[in-house]
Amino acid sequence: MIARRVTFEGRVQGVGFRYTCKDLAKGFEVVGTVRNLPEGTVELEVMGESGEVEDFIQEIAEESPMAHNIKGMHVKNIPPLEGVKGFSITG
């Protein structure tokens, strides 16, 4: 199991980005959260098997309807998420 925090920059708030992430997560064996941050970015925290996590992030960044809105992306390894079940929008 691995966990990643991904911060997406660009036109990612007010365009359905979080809902797209939640919907895409249904196709992967991952758990996590996605939320808007005050500075206009979106933060994704996701956990699962390495291939699932990496494929999920790639799907969002390169193949989703929101991919063209992303102008920058920062990926960071984080400790395993505790108490997270499913995938949810938290803010």
C-alpha positions in Angstrom: 0.0 0.0 0.0 1.1 3.5 -0.8 -0.4 6.9 -0.2 0.1 10.1 -2.2 -0.9 13.7 -1.8 -1.4 15.5 -5.1 -1.9 19.2 -5.4 -3.5 20.3 -8.7 -3.1 23.9 -10.0 -4.9 25.7 -12.8 -8.6 26.1 -13.4 -9.5 23.4 -11.0 -12.1 25.0 -8.7 -15.7 25.6 -9.8 -15.5 23.3 -12.8 -16.5 19.9 -11.4 -12.9 18.8 -10.8 -13.6 17.2 -7.3 -16.7 15.4 -8.6 -14.7 14.1 -11.6 -12.1 12.7 -9.2 -14.7 11.0 -7.1 -16.4 9.5 -10.1 -13.1 8.3 -11.6 -12.1 6.7 -8.3 -15.0 4.2 -8.7 -12.9 2.5 -11.5 -9.9 2.0 -9.3 -9.2 0.1 -6.0 -8.3 3.3 -4.1 -9.5 5.2 -1.1 -9.0 8.8 -0.3 -10.3 12.4 -0.3 -10.3 15.4 -2.5 -10.9 19.0 -1.4 -10.5 22.6 -2.5 -7.8 24.7 -0.8 -8.1 28.4 -0.1 -5.4 29.4 -2.6 -7.4 28.0 -5.5 -5.8 24.6 -5.8 -7.3 21.1 -5.3 -5.7 18.6 -2.9 -6.1 14.8 -3.5 -5.0 12.3 -0.9 -5.2 8.7 -2.2 -4.1 5.3 -1.0 -4.0 1.8 -2.5 -1.7 -0.6 -4.3 1.0 1.2 -6.2 -0.3 0.5 -9.7 -3.8 1.5 -8.8 -2.7 4.8 -7.2 -0.4 5.7 -10.1 -3.0 4.8 -12.8 -5.7 6.8 -11.0 -3.5 9.9 -10.8 -2.5 9.5 -14.5 -6.2 9.1 -15.4 -7.0 12.4 -13.7 -4.0 14.3 -15.1 -3.9 13.0 -18.7 -7.1 11.4 -19.7 -10.0 12.8 -17.7 -12.3 15.6 -19.0 -10.5 17.9 -16.5 -7.0 17.2 -17.8 -6.9 20.4 -19.9 -7.7 22.5 -16.8 -4.5 21.3 -14.9 -1.6 23.7 -15.3 0.6 22.1 -12.6 0.7 19.1 -10.4 2.8 18.3 -7.3 2.9 14.7 -6.0 4.2 13.8 -2.6 4.5 10.5 -0.7 2.6 10.6 2.6 2.0 8.1 5.4 -0.9 5.7 5.0 -4.3 7.3 5.4 -6.0 6.2 8.6 -9.7 5.7 9.0 -10.5 6.5 5.4 -13.1 4.3 3.7 -14.1 4.8 0.1 -13.5 8.0 -1.7 -15.1 11.3 -0.7 -15.1 15.1 -1.2 -14.2 16.7 2.1 -14.2 20.4 1.2 
